[in-house]
Amino acid sequence: MQSVFGQRAPFADVRRVGIPRALLYYRYGIAWRTFFEQLGREVVLDSPSDRGTLEVGDRLSVDECCLASKLFLGHVAALAGRCDAVFIPSLMGYGRFETFCTKFQALPDLAENSFAVAGESLRVISMRVEEPRGTSEEDAYLGVAAELGATRKEGRRAYRTAIAAQRAYDERMAREQEQLVKSLAKLPVEERPLTILVAAHPYVSHDPFVGGVVEDALREQGACVLFADETDRARTLKKSYDFSHSIPWIVNRELIGSILMLHEYVDGIVLMSAYPCGPDSMADDAIERCIHGKPILTLTVDAQGGTAGVETRVESFVDILSYQKKGGYLHA
């Protein structure tokens, strides 16, 4: 079948598109879902992460893959057979110092090869965003629309609607957190709850299996939880250059910028990473060495069988901060 773009439309028969509930779904999920729905496709999501998701992904993966990548493969497996094709984009970046981890660049190949080795077929819809080399985000989305058999006008309308929906969601989350911070700042010091900033990739902090236990533990201890990824992205990205001009990863930049912006409003910071994340191993170490004045708890979440260790560390961290806030420690 031909599309009006002058290209073949290999996915014109696809009616149900699966989107794994993992990795950058937590950053662009609204846009992806809206885009396919605007093109008349049904979007299929699998269940949130759990131990079973990890076990399946671990069997499909190699040991060197990070926890988040193993979970991703588990989510892809959960969608296999429930949809006509799975959407797995390849995201390179938006500039020299606004790139993504290499796993996001190679994700379609990783998924297809992992399933091929396991003797299973996987039909993948993909797109490549590599703005430094001339492939813009809009061009990438229009390419997907063409492969689905849509016209350029339909593709452009779907893209613009999707981006607007994602932007509205992001702005609402940032606005709500900013309002929370302002309301806390108005309270007398003795009435302010302990405020903790969780700084992690969104697929770590907001995935119930990975970061859910940390958020639950903090809230159970009575802490007010802020999320670094729910601060205005444009402002955090700009602020990050006060810290470093050479960090290449856009998400880590945004997290650092958010820490700098919210530093004076929080009592402590939880740096959380999925083992063994390369970008985080460098960025988190730089944060610990260079950002001072607030206690930092570094948590690396792996494929361990239980969560008691994480919960205990979080509870101890909150106890120390609470004691400190009451004047239990003297400062030079």
WOURUR-V477541 format. One record per residue. N is the residue number from 0. NEAR is the number of other ideal C-beta (glycine too) atoms within 12 Angstrom. D_LAST is the distance of its C-alpha to the last C-alpha in Angstrom with 1 decimal. Layout:
N,NEAR,D_LAST  N,NEAR,D_LAST
This chain:
0,17,73.3  1,14,72.4  2,26,69.9  3,17,70.4  4,25,67.6  5,10,70.3  6,22,68.5  7,15,69.2  8,25,67.7  9,22,67.0  10,33,65.2  11,24,67.6  12,17,68.5  13,30,65.0  14,20,64.7  15,25,61.7  16,36,58.5  17,37,55.8  18,40,52.1  19,46,49.8  20,34,46.9  21,49,44.3  22,47,42.3  23,38,42.7  24,39,44.7  25,38,41.4  26,30,41.1  27,34,44.7  28,31,46.6  29,28,47.6  30,38,49.1  31,42,50.9  32,28,52.5  33,28,53.5  34,42,55.1  35,41,57.3  36,22,58.3  37,30,59.3  38,39,61.6  39,20,63.2  40,34,61.6  41,19,60.4  42,35,56.8  43,30,56.2  44,25,52.8  45,31,52.1  46,21,50.0  47,26,46.2  48,39,44.8  49,23,45.1  50,21,45.5  51,19,49.1  52,35,48.2  53,36,45.9  54,21,48.6  55,30,51.2  56,38,49.0  57,25,48.0  58,22,51.7  59,33,52.4  60,32,49.4  61,17,48.5  62,14,45.6  63,14,43.6  64,33,43.5  65,39,40.2  66,39,40.1  67,50,40.6  68,41,43.7  69,40,45.2  70,46,44.8  71,45,46.4  72,44,49.5  73,39,49.7  74,43,49.9  75,44,52.5  76,34,54.5  77,32,54.4  78,37,56.0  79,29,58.7  80,19,62.0  81,22,60.8  82,29,61.0  83,27,63.1  84,37,60.2  85,44,56.4  86,47,54.3  87,42,51.9  88,37,50.8  89,32,49.6  90,35,46.6  91,32,45.8  92,28,43.7  93,27,43.8  94,20,42.6  95,17,41.3  96,25,37.7  97,28,38.8  98,28,40.3  99,37,40.4  100,36,40.0  101,22,43.2  102,39,44.0  103,38,44.7  104,24,47.0  105,24,49.0  106,38,49.0  107,29,52.7  108,20,53.8  109,34,51.5  110,45,52.9  111,27,56.5  112,21,56.4  113,34,54.7  114,29,57.4  115,15,60.1  116,17,59.1  117,20,59.2  118,9,62.8  119,21,62.0  120,17,62.6  121,33,60.1  122,28,61.0  123,36,58.1  124,42,57.9  125,32,55.3  126,36,54.2  127,29,52.3  128,35,49.7  129,24,49.0  130,22,48.7  131,18,47.8  132,17,51.3  133,12,53.1  134,22,53.2  135,22,51.6  136,29,50.5  137,24,53.6  138,23,55.9  139,35,54.6  140,41,55.2  141,33,58.6  142,32,59.5  143,44,58.9  144,39,61.0  145,34,63.8  146,34,63.8  147,37,64.1  148,27,67.2  149,33,65.7  150,20,66.7  151,22,64.3  152,18,64.3  153,26,63.4  154,34,60.7  155,24,59.1  156,23,59.3  157,33,57.7  158,34,54.9  159,23,54.1  160,25,54.2  161,34,51.9  162,26,49.3  163,19,49.4  164,24,49.0  165,29,45.9  166,21,44.4  167,17,45.0  168,24,43.4  169,30,40.3  170,21,40.0  171,17,40.4  172,27,37.6  173,29,35.3  174,17,36.4  175,19,35.9  176,32,32.3  177,24,31.5  178,16,33.0  179,27,31.0  180,30,27.7  181,14,28.9  182,17,30.0  183,28,26.7  184,19,24.9  185,13,27.3  186,16,26.5  187,9,24.3  188,15,20.8  189,9,21.8  190,13,25.0  191,22,23.8  192,27,24.4  193,31,21.9  194,36,22.7  195,42,22.9  196,45,24.2  197,47,26.6  198,48,27.1  199,46,30.3  200,44,33.8  201,34,35.9  202,43,38.2  203,46,35.3  204,40,33.5  205,33,36.8  206,38,39.1  207,24,39.5  208,37,39.9  209,44,36.9  210,40,34.2  211,27,35.8  212,33,34.4  213,44,30.8  214,32,31.5  215,20,33.4  216,32,30.7  217,41,28.1  218,22,30.5  219,15,31.6  220,29,28.0  221,20,28.2  222,34,26.0  223,31,27.1  224,40,27.9  225,40,27.9  226,39,29.6  227,46,28.7  228,39,32.5  229,36,33.3  230,40,31.8  231,27,34.3  232,32,35.2  233,21,36.2  234,22,32.9  235,34,30.8  236,30,33.0  237,21,32.6  238,25,28.8  239,36,28.6  240,20,29.8  241,20,26.6  242,29,25.2  243,23,28.2  244,12,31.8  245,16,33.1  246,31,32.4  247,26,36.0  248,38,35.7  249,36,36.0  250,44,34.6  251,41,31.5  252,41,31.1  253,41,31.5  254,45,28.9  255,43,26.3  256,34,27.3  257,44,27.0  258,43,23.4  259,34,22.5  260,34,24.5  261,41,23.2  262,31,19.5  263,16,18.4  264,30,20.8  265,40,19.9  266,37,17.5  267,37,18.2  268,40,20.7  269,45,23.5  270,41,25.0  271,48,28.5  272,40,31.2  273,41,34.7  274,27,35.3  275,24,36.0  276,36,35.3  277,24,35.2  278,32,33.7  279,37,30.9  280,22,30.1  281,22,29.4  282,38,27.9  283,38,25.6  284,21,24.3  285,25,23.6  286,38,21.8  287,23,19.5  288,14,18.9  289,19,18.6  290,32,17.4  291,13,13.7  292,15,11.7  293,28,13.9  294,30,14.8  295,31,18.2  296,36,21.0  297,29,23.8  298,39,27.2  299,29,30.4  300,41,33.5  301,26,36.5  302,30,40.0  303,19,39.0  304,11,41.3  305,13,38.9  306,26,35.8  307,13,34.3  308,19,31.7  309,31,30.4  310,24,30.5  311,19,28.6  312,25,25.7  313,36,25.6  314,26,25.7  315,20,22.9  316,34,20.7  317,33,21.6  318,24,21.0  319,23,17.4  320,33,16.8  321,26,18.7  322,16,16.9  323,19,13.5  324,26,15.2  325,14,16.4  326,11,13.1  327,12,13.5  328,13,10.0  329,6,6.8  330,8,3.8  331,3,0.0
